[in-house]
Amino acid sequence: MRTRPATGRRRVALALSALLGSTALAAVPMNATAAAADGLAVQYRTSSGGATADQSEPWLKVRNTGASTLQLSQVKIRYYFKADSANASYRFACSWAVKGCANITGTFGTLSHPTATADRYLEIAFTSGAGTLGPGADTGDMQLRFYQSNWQTLNQADDYSFNSSLTSYADWNKVTAQLAGSTVWGTAPEGNDPTDPTDPTDPTDPPGGGQTLFDDFAYTSHTDPALSAHGWNVRSNSGGPGVPGATWDPSKVTFPTVSGNSVMNLQTSTAGTAESTRQTEVVSKSTKFKNGTYAARVKFTDAPASGPDGDHLVQTFFTINDLKAPMADDYSEYDFEYLPNGGWGETGNILYTTSWETYNPDPWQAVNQHTEARQSYAGWHDLIVTIDSGSIKYYIDGQLFGTHDAQYLPERPMSINFNQWLIDLNGQTSTTARAYDEQVDYVLHVKDQVLTPAQVAAKVAAYRGAGTAFVDEVPAS
């Protein structure tokens, strides 16, 4: 990370035949919804009771009322609700499930046709590990919950699928279910049948390698032995980027608990001199990451945690390998960089995403492609970059931010990095001490798979629901 210059019914029958076995085909009527109602039901109860709560707790069971065994990986359930604000973001969790929380995913979607009681949905799906459901059997308890990312109070009174009176399991038709892609249970809010081709359903699991690195950053301090054992190096060696003579200080990397969850906090501080400047960086020790999906939830800040504002600060999430020689063509780097106070010729806050082909440090020459937005990005953001054989794509909070060309694709594996540093000391000349924080909630890499933002959220939720704080399946390069 460097300084830069400026016919449908027949398809339903065939799908159900493949799911239930060829002997079932003759029993599939032309009315798919009627057929499904004979084979599958969803039961619901709420454990949160009141319409106002800090989280919604839809507990569910899927019941097989038919005569054939079904694969749970072919079942998807939707719970519909009204967002508490236009910009609200939500997180899913599984507290406990008979089938195992690791086998249950939860992703959020936006309805194509919002109503007075629903503009979002939580979609529950099952991995292959959930197994099958025989005739007459049910999944048992799935104790699910979701909440706003900022833990603001939820108002469930206007949520389509919520029913405060159902405190024991009962069939509930305001939750829908799909079987092999066809709606088989329940009634969606008007105009929002899950099989509507305009409705953005979650895609199936993509092809590819799939080996995953996930870290929830549940550590005690920068000296926690698990941090190094899990492949991270907290930087202490001198050098760029940033203010010449500044110190990269491992003690400024801490792991506080925020809203009940451990996060990694990188603090950068200065009193206006190089000697007083402390910068922070956490780097994966392995350079084994190349194509696939990279994701992190990062909190950028506009204002210092203490002291006067105005420094030319850079807050980052990026991948990189080493430059073997000036203008070497096998160099690669992919950046999210947020400058809350400007710098590099900018006078206000700006966010860059940059894909690098190569550069020459002296005299400076850069070959890269970047996308920028001049606005504040203070707060938590879901950052995703995907790399396949054709392009590099950057997403922020589920929205495509920039697409970069194939000439910038990586030739060699890279490391994963987070850092926070000062471009210079010209933005704020005061000698009063000040400190800035960047926080990281989690990091995820999935090798050789391009995941959608919804699939990233589902994968992270599955790990957290299973109580998995760290996994690294990515082979050494």
C-alpha positions as CSV (number, residue, x, y, z in Angstrom):
1,M,0.0,0.0,0.0
2,R,1.8,3.0,-1.3
3,T,1.5,6.8,-1.7
4,R,0.1,7.7,-5.1
5,P,-0.1,10.9,-7.0
6,A,-3.1,12.4,-7.5
7,T,-42.0,-23.8,-19.8
8,G,-42.1,-23.2,-16.1
9,R,-44.4,-25.9,-14.8
10,R,-42.5,-28.7,-16.5
11,R,-39.3,-27.3,-15.0
12,V,-41.0,-27.4,-11.5
13,A,-42.0,-31.0,-12.0
14,L,-38.5,-32.0,-13.2
15,A,-36.8,-30.2,-10.3
16,L,-39.1,-31.9,-7.8
17,S,-38.5,-35.2,-9.5
18,A,-34.7,-34.8,-9.2
19,L,-35.1,-33.9,-5.5
20,L,-37.6,-36.6,-4.4
21,G,-36.6,-39.4,-6.9
22,S,-37.9,-40.3,-10.3
23,T,-40.9,-42.3,-8.8
24,A,-42.3,-39.0,-7.6
25,L,-42.7,-37.4,-11.0
26,A,-46.1,-39.0,-11.7
27,A,-47.4,-37.6,-8.5
28,V,-46.5,-34.0,-9.2
29,P,-49.6,-32.1,-10.3
30,M,-49.5,-29.1,-12.6
31,N,-50.3,-26.8,-9.7
32,A,-46.9,-26.7,-8.0
33,T,-48.1,-24.7,-5.0
34,A,-50.8,-27.2,-4.2
35,A,-48.3,-30.1,-4.5
36,A,-45.8,-28.4,-2.2
37,A,-48.5,-27.7,0.4
38,D,-48.9,-31.4,0.7
39,G,-45.2,-32.0,1.4
40,L,-43.7,-29.2,3.4
41,A,-44.8,-26.8,6.2
42,V,-43.0,-24.2,8.3
43,Q,-43.7,-23.7,12.0
44,Y,-42.9,-20.5,13.8
45,R,-42.7,-19.1,17.2
46,T,-41.1,-16.0,18.7
47,S,-39.1,-15.9,21.9
48,S,-38.8,-12.1,22.1
49,G,-42.5,-11.6,22.8
50,G,-42.9,-7.8,22.6
51,A,-43.0,-5.8,19.5
52,T,-40.1,-3.7,20.7
53,A,-36.8,-5.5,21.3
54,D,-33.1,-5.2,20.8
55,Q,-33.3,-8.2,18.4
56,S,-35.9,-10.2,16.5
57,E,-36.0,-13.9,17.4
58,P,-37.9,-16.0,14.8
59,W,-37.6,-19.6,15.9
60,L,-38.5,-22.0,13.1
61,K,-39.1,-25.7,12.3
62,V,-39.4,-27.2,8.8
63,R,-41.8,-30.2,8.8
64,N,-42.0,-32.8,6.0
65,T,-45.7,-33.6,5.6
66,G,-45.2,-35.7,2.4
67,A,-44.3,-39.3,1.6
68,S,-40.8,-38.8,0.3
69,T,-37.5,-37.9,1.9
70,L,-36.2,-34.4,0.9
71,Q,-32.8,-32.8,0.9
72,L,-32.7,-29.8,3.3
73,S,-30.1,-28.2,1.0
74,Q,-32.9,-27.7,-1.4
75,V,-35.1,-25.7,1.1
76,K,-35.1,-22.0,1.6
77,I,-37.3,-20.1,4.1
78,R,-38.0,-16.4,4.1
79,Y,-39.1,-14.2,7.0
80,Y,-40.3,-10.8,5.9
81,F,-40.0,-7.5,7.9
82,K,-40.0,-3.7,7.6
83,A,-36.6,-2.1,8.0
84,D,-36.4,0.4,10.9
85,S,-34.7,3.0,8.6
86,A,-33.8,3.2,5.0
87,N,-30.1,2.8,5.8
88,A,-30.5,0.1,8.4
89,S,-28.2,-2.9,8.1
90,Y,-28.8,-6.2,9.9
91,R,-26.8,-9.2,11.1
92,F,-28.0,-12.8,11.5
93,A,-27.1,-15.3,14.2
94,C,-28.1,-18.8,15.1
95,S,-28.2,-19.4,18.9
96,W,-28.9,-23.1,18.7
97,A,-30.3,-25.7,16.3
98,V,-30.9,-29.4,16.4
99,K,-29.4,-29.6,12.9
100,G,-26.4,-27.6,14.0
101,C,-25.9,-23.8,13.5
102,A,-22.9,-24.5,11.2
103,N,-25.4,-26.1,8.7
104,I,-27.8,-23.1,8.7
105,T,-27.1,-19.8,6.9
106,G,-29.0,-16.5,7.0
107,T,-28.8,-13.7,4.4
108,F,-30.8,-10.5,4.0
109,G,-32.4,-9.3,0.8
110,T,-34.5,-6.3,-0.4
111,L,-38.0,-6.8,-1.8
112,S,-38.6,-5.7,-5.4
113,H,-42.1,-4.5,-4.4
114,P,-42.0,-3.0,-0.9
115,T,-45.3,-3.0,1.1
116,A,-46.4,-1.2,4.3
117,T,-45.2,-4.2,6.4
118,A,-42.2,-5.5,4.5
119,D,-39.3,-4.2,2.4
120,R,-36.6,-6.7,3.5
121,Y,-36.4,-10.4,4.2
122,L,-34.2,-12.9,6.0
123,E,-33.6,-16.0,4.0
124,I,-32.7,-19.2,5.8
125,A,-30.9,-21.9,3.9
126,F,-29.2,-25.2,4.7
127,T,-25.8,-26.6,3.8
128,S,-25.5,-30.2,2.6
129,G,-24.4,-31.0,6.2
130,A,-28.0,-30.5,7.4
131,G,-28.8,-33.8,5.7
132,T,-32.3,-35.0,4.8
133,L,-35.8,-34.9,6.3
134,G,-37.8,-38.0,6.2
135,P,-41.6,-38.2,5.9
136,G,-43.3,-36.9,9.0
137,A,-40.0,-35.6,10.5
138,D,-39.1,-32.0,11.3
139,T,-35.8,-30.1,11.7
140,G,-36.4,-29.5,15.4
141,D,-35.6,-26.2,16.9
142,M,-33.8,-23.5,14.9
143,Q,-33.3,-20.7,17.5
144,L,-32.6,-17.8,15.1
145,R,-32.2,-14.1,15.7
146,F,-31.2,-10.9,13.9
147,Y,-30.4,-7.4,14.9
148,Q,-29.4,-4.0,13.6
149,S,-25.6,-3.7,13.2
150,N,-25.6,-0.8,15.6
151,W,-27.9,-2.6,18.1
152,Q,-30.6,0.0,17.8
153,T,-34.0,-1.1,19.1
154,L,-36.2,-2.9,16.6
155,N,-39.9,-2.2,16.1
156,Q,-41.5,-5.5,15.1
157,A,-45.1,-4.3,15.2
158,D,-45.1,-3.5,11.5
159,D,-43.2,-6.6,10.4
160,Y,-45.1,-8.9,8.1
161,S,-43.9,-12.2,9.5
162,F,-43.9,-11.3,13.2
163,N,-46.6,-12.5,15.5
164,S,-46.2,-11.8,19.2
165,S,-49.0,-14.2,20.2
166,L,-47.1,-17.3,18.8
167,T,-45.0,-18.2,21.7
168,S,-45.3,-22.0,20.9
169,Y,-44.6,-23.6,17.6
170,A,-47.5,-23.5,15.1
171,D,-47.9,-23.5,11.3
172,W,-47.4,-20.0,10.0
173,N,-48.2,-19.0,6.5
174,K,-46.6,-15.5,6.6
175,V,-43.2,-17.3,6.3
176,T,-42.6,-18.7,2.9
177,A,-40.6,-21.8,1.9
178,Q,-39.1,-22.9,-1.4
179,L,-38.3,-26.5,-2.4
180,A,-36.0,-26.9,-5.4
181,G,-36.6,-23.3,-6.4
182,S,-40.4,-23.4,-6.2
183,T,-42.6,-21.8,-3.6
184,V,-44.2,-24.6,-1.6
185,W,-45.4,-22.9,1.6
186,G,-46.8,-19.6,2.8
187,T,-47.8,-16.3,1.2
188,A,-45.3,-13.6,0.6
189,P,-46.2,-9.9,0.9
190,E,-48.2,-8.9,-2.2
191,G,-46.1,-8.8,-5.4
192,N,-43.1,-10.6,-3.8
193,D,-43.4,-14.3,-4.6
194,P,-39.8,-15.6,-4.1
195,T,-40.0,-17.3,-7.6
196,D,-40.6,-13.9,-9.2
197,P,-37.7,-13.5,-11.7
198,T,-37.3,-9.9,-10.7
199,D,-36.7,-10.9,-7.1
200,P,-33.0,-11.0,-6.1
201,T,-32.8,-14.5,-4.6
202,D,-29.5,-15.8,-3.3
203,P,-27.6,-17.7,-5.9
204,T,-26.5,-21.2,-5.3
205,D,-23.0,-22.0,-4.0
206,P,-20.6,-21.0,-6.7
207,P,-18.0,-23.4,-8.2
208,G,-14.4,-23.2,-7.4
209,G,-11.8,-24.1,-4.7
210,G,-13.6,-22.8,-1.7
211,Q,-10.8,-23.2,0.8
212,T,-11.4,-20.4,3.4
213,L,-9.6,-18.1,5.8
214,F,-11.9,-16.6,8.4
215,D,-10.8,-14.7,11.5
216,D,-13.2,-13.0,14.0
217,F,-10.2,-11.3,15.7
218,A,-11.1,-12.8,19.1
219,Y,-7.7,-12.2,20.7
220,T,-6.7,-10.7,24.1
221,S,-3.8,-8.4,23.0
222,H,-1.0,-8.0,20.4
223,T,1.0,-10.5,22.4
224,D,-1.6,-13.2,22.4
225,P,0.2,-16.4,21.2
226,A,-2.9,-17.3,19.1
227,L,-2.5,-14.2,17.0
228,S,0.9,-15.4,15.7
229,A,-0.2,-19.0,15.6
230,H,-3.1,-18.0,13.3
231,G,-0.7,-16.4,10.9
232,W,-0.7,-12.7,11.7
233,N,2.3,-10.4,12.2
234,V,1.9,-7.1,14.1
235,R,4.4,-4.8,12.5
236,S,7.3,-3.3,14.5
237,N,9.9,-2.9,11.8
238,S,10.7,0.6,10.4
239,G,10.1,2.0,6.9
240,G,7.3,3.2,4.7
241,P,4.6,4.1,4.0
242,G,3.9,7.2,6.0
243,V,5.9,9.8,7.9
244,P,9.7,9.2,7.7
245,G,11.0,8.3,11.1
246,A,7.6,7.3,12.5
247,T,7.4,4.1,14.7
248,W,5.2,1.1,13.8
249,D,4.0,0.3,17.3
250,P,2.6,-3.2,18.0
251,S,1.2,-2.0,21.4
252,K,-1.2,0.3,19.6
253,V,-3.0,-2.8,18.2
254,T,-5.7,-3.9,20.7
255,F,-8.8,-6.1,20.8
256,P,-11.6,-4.4,22.6
257,T,-15.1,-5.7,23.0
258,V,-17.7,-3.7,21.0
259,S,-21.4,-4.5,21.3
260,G,-20.5,-7.9,22.8
261,N,-18.1,-8.8,20.0
262,S,-14.3,-8.6,19.9
263,V,-12.8,-6.3,17.2
264,M,-9.3,-5.4,16.2
265,N,-8.4,-1.8,16.9
266,L,-5.5,-0.1,15.1
267,Q,-4.6,3.3,16.7
268,T,-2.4,5.9,15.1
269,S,-1.2,8.8,17.1
270,T,1.1,11.8,16.8
271,A,2.0,15.1,18.6
272,G,3.1,16.7,15.3
273,T,6.6,15.3,15.0
274,A,8.1,12.2,13.4
275,E,9.5,11.1,16.8
276,S,6.0,11.2,18.4
277,T,4.2,9.5,15.5
278,R,3.0,5.9,16.1
279,Q,1.5,4.0,13.2
280,T,-0.1,0.5,13.1
281,E,-0.2,-2.5,10.7
282,V,-1.3,-6.1,10.9
283,V,-0.1,-8.4,8.1
284,S,-0.7,-12.0,7.2
285,K,2.7,-13.9,7.4
286,S,1.7,-16.1,4.4
287,T,1.7,-14.7,0.9
288,K,-0.7,-17.4,-0.4
289,F,-3.8,-15.5,-1.4
290,K,-4.6,-14.8,-5.1
291,N,-7.9,-15.2,-7.0
292,G,-11.2,-15.4,-5.1
293,T,-13.1,-13.3,-2.6
294,Y,-11.7,-11.0,0.1
295,A,-14.0,-9.4,2.6
296,A,-13.7,-7.4,5.8
297,R,-16.0,-5.4,8.0
298,V,-14.1,-2.2,8.8
299,K,-15.0,0.9,10.8
300,F,-13.5,4.1,9.4
301,T,-13.4,7.3,11.4
302,D,-13.5,11.0,10.4
303,A,-12.7,12.4,13.9
304,P,-9.9,11.5,16.2
305,A,-10.5,9.5,19.4
306,S,-8.7,12.3,21.2
307,G,-7.0,15.6,20.4
308,P,-7.4,18.0,17.4
309,D,-8.5,16.8,14.0
310,G,-7.0,17.4,10.6
311,D,-4.1,14.9,10.0
312,H,-3.7,13.4,6.6
313,L,-4.6,9.9,7.7
314,V,-5.0,6.7,5.6
315,Q,-7.1,3.8,6.8
316,T,-6.9,0.6,4.8
317,F,-7.7,-3.0,3.9
318,F,-5.6,-4.4,1.1
319,T,-3.7,-7.3,-0.4
320,I,-0.1,-7.0,-1.7
321,N,3.0,-8.8,-2.8
322,D,6.6,-7.5,-3.0
323,L,8.0,-5.4,-5.8
324,K,11.0,-7.4,-6.9
325,A,12.4,-4.5,-9.1
326,P,11.1,-1.1,-10.3
327,M,8.3,-1.6,-12.8
328,A,8.4,-5.4,-12.3
329,D,5.3,-6.8,-14.1
330,D,4.5,-9.5,-11.5
331,Y,3.7,-7.0,-8.8
332,S,0.1,-7.0,-7.5
333,E,-1.9,-4.9,-5.0
334,Y,-5.6,-4.3,-4.4
335,D,-6.6,-1.5,-2.0
336,F,-9.4,0.0,0.0
337,E,-8.0,3.4,1.3
338,Y,-10.0,6.0,3.2
339,L,-8.6,9.5,3.7
340,P,-10.9,11.3,6.2
341,N,-9.0,14.6,6.0
342,G,-7.7,14.5,2.4
343,G,-4.1,14.2,1.3
344,W,-2.4,13.4,-2.0
345,G,-3.8,16.7,-3.3
346,E,-7.3,16.1,-2.0
347,T,-8.8,18.6,0.5
348,G,-11.7,16.5,1.9
349,N,-12.6,13.0,2.7
350,I,-12.2,10.5,-0.1
351,L,-12.3,6.7,-0.5
352,Y,-10.1,5.0,-3.1
353,T,-10.2,1.5,-4.5
354,T,-7.0,0.8,-6.5
355,S,-5.7,-2.1,-8.5
356,W,-2.0,-2.1,-9.2
357,E,0.0,-3.4,-12.1
358,T,3.4,-2.0,-11.0
359,Y,5.3,1.1,-10.0
360,N,8.7,2.8,-9.8
361,P,9.4,4.4,-6.4
362,D,12.1,6.8,-7.6
363,P,11.3,8.6,-9.8
364,W,7.7,8.0,-9.0
365,Q,5.8,6.2,-11.8
366,A,2.6,4.2,-11.2
367,V,0.6,1.9,-13.4
368,N,-2.8,1.3,-11.7
369,Q,-6.5,1.8,-12.1
370,H,-8.6,3.4,-9.4
371,T,-12.2,4.3,-8.5
372,E,-12.9,7.1,-5.9
373,A,-15.8,8.7,-4.1
374,R,-15.5,12.0,-2.4
375,Q,-17.7,11.7,0.7
376,S,-17.6,10.6,4.3
377,Y,-17.4,6.9,5.0
378,A,-17.3,7.2,8.7
379,G,-18.7,4.1,10.4
380,W,-18.9,0.4,9.8
381,H,-18.7,-0.8,6.2
382,D,-18.6,-4.2,4.5
383,L,-15.7,-4.2,2.1
384,I,-15.4,-6.9,-0.6
385,V,-13.0,-7.3,-3.5
386,T,-13.4,-10.3,-5.9
387,I,-10.7,-11.4,-8.4
388,D,-11.4,-13.9,-11.2
389,S,-9.8,-14.5,-14.6
390,G,-11.5,-11.5,-16.2
391,S,-11.7,-8.5,-13.7
392,I,-11.4,-7.1,-10.2
393,K,-14.6,-5.9,-8.6
394,Y,-14.9,-3.8,-5.4
395,Y,-18.1,-3.7,-3.3
396,I,-19.0,-1.5,-0.4
397,D,-22.0,-2.4,1.7
398,G,-23.3,-4.8,-0.9
399,Q,-23.1,-2.3,-3.8
400,L,-20.7,-2.5,-6.7
401,F,-18.2,0.4,-6.3
402,G,-15.8,-0.2,-9.1
403,T,-14.7,-2.8,-11.8
404,H,-11.1,-2.9,-12.9
405,D,-9.6,-4.4,-16.0
406,A,-7.9,-7.7,-16.6
407,Q,-4.5,-6.2,-17.2
408,Y,-4.4,-5.6,-13.4
409,L,-5.0,-9.2,-12.4
410,P,-2.4,-10.8,-10.0
411,E,0.5,-12.9,-11.3
412,R,1.6,-14.0,-7.9
413,P,0.0,-14.7,-4.5
414,M,-0.3,-11.9,-1.9
415,S,-0.6,-11.2,1.8
416,I,-3.7,-9.7,3.5
417,N,-3.1,-6.5,5.4
418,F,-4.7,-3.8,7.5
419,N,-2.9,-0.6,8.4
420,Q,-3.4,3.0,9.5
421,W,-0.8,5.7,8.9
422,L,-0.1,9.4,8.2
423,I,0.9,10.6,4.8
424,D,2.6,13.6,6.3
425,L,2.3,16.1,9.2
426,N,1.0,19.0,7.0
427,G,-2.7,18.5,7.7
428,Q,-2.5,19.4,11.3
429,T,0.6,21.3,12.6
430,S,-0.4,21.4,16.3
431,T,1.9,19.7,18.8
432,T,-1.1,18.6,20.9
433,A,-1.3,14.8,21.1
434,R,-4.0,13.2,19.1
435,A,-5.0,9.6,18.2
436,Y,-7.2,8.0,15.5
437,D,-8.8,4.5,15.5
438,E,-9.6,2.1,12.7
439,Q,-11.5,-1.1,13.7
440,V,-11.8,-4.5,12.0
441,D,-14.7,-6.9,12.9
442,Y,-13.6,-9.9,10.8
443,V,-11.7,-10.9,7.6
444,L,-12.7,-13.6,5.1
445,H,-10.9,-15.0,2.1
446,V,-12.4,-17.7,-0.1
447,K,-9.9,-19.2,-2.6
448,D,-10.9,-19.3,-6.3
449,Q,-14.6,-18.4,-5.6
450,V,-16.3,-15.2,-6.5
451,L,-19.0,-14.7,-3.9
452,T,-21.8,-12.2,-3.9
453,P,-22.1,-9.9,-0.9
454,A,-25.1,-12.0,0.3
455,Q,-23.0,-15.1,0.1
456,V,-20.2,-13.4,2.1
457,A,-22.7,-12.5,4.8
458,A,-24.1,-16.0,4.9
459,K,-20.6,-17.5,5.2
460,V,-19.6,-15.2,8.1
461,A,-23.0,-15.8,9.8
462,A,-22.5,-19.6,9.6
463,Y,-19.1,-19.4,11.2
464,R,-20.3,-17.1,14.0
465,G,-23.4,-19.2,14.5
466,A,-21.3,-22.3,14.9
467,G,-19.0,-20.4,17.4
468,T,-16.0,-20.6,15.0
469,A,-13.7,-17.7,15.6
470,F,-10.9,-18.8,13.3
471,V,-10.4,-21.2,10.4
472,D,-7.6,-21.4,7.7
473,E,-8.0,-24.0,5.0
474,V,-6.1,-22.0,2.3
475,P,-3.1,-24.1,1.2
476,A,0.4,-22.6,1.1
477,S,1.3,-21.2,-2.3
